[in-house]
């Protein structure tokens, strides 16, 4: 019995935004939290 080939899935590449190069943390405070809700 042969093993099945395994390759990474594209939609699992970027799990965390903060691991991407050039990531800047979101602004702190109430304005930053509210703007994150409307960003998506």
N, C-alpha and C positions, 0 to 999 in steps of 0.2 A: 504494500500500500504506500503510495507516494504522498508526500506532504503537499498541502496546497500552498501556492505562492502567496506571500503576504506583501502588500504595498501600502504605504500610508495614504489615508484619505485626505482629499484636499480641504474639506470643511473642518478638519481637526487641526490644521496648521497653526492658525492664530487663535489660541484659546484665550490668552490674556493680552489685553492691549498694552499693558505696561512692560511686556517683554519685547515689544517692537522697538527697533532702533529709532531714536528721535522722539520718543514718547515724552510728552510734557504733562505733569499732573494737572488735574482740573483745578479751577480756582476754589478756594476755601470759602466757607460761610454759606449763608442762606441763598444768596444770589447764585452761587456755583451749584448748589444742590438743585435748585429750581431749573436752572438752565440744562442740567443733565437730563431731567425728565422730558424736556421738550426736544432734546437733541435726537432721540431715537425715533 
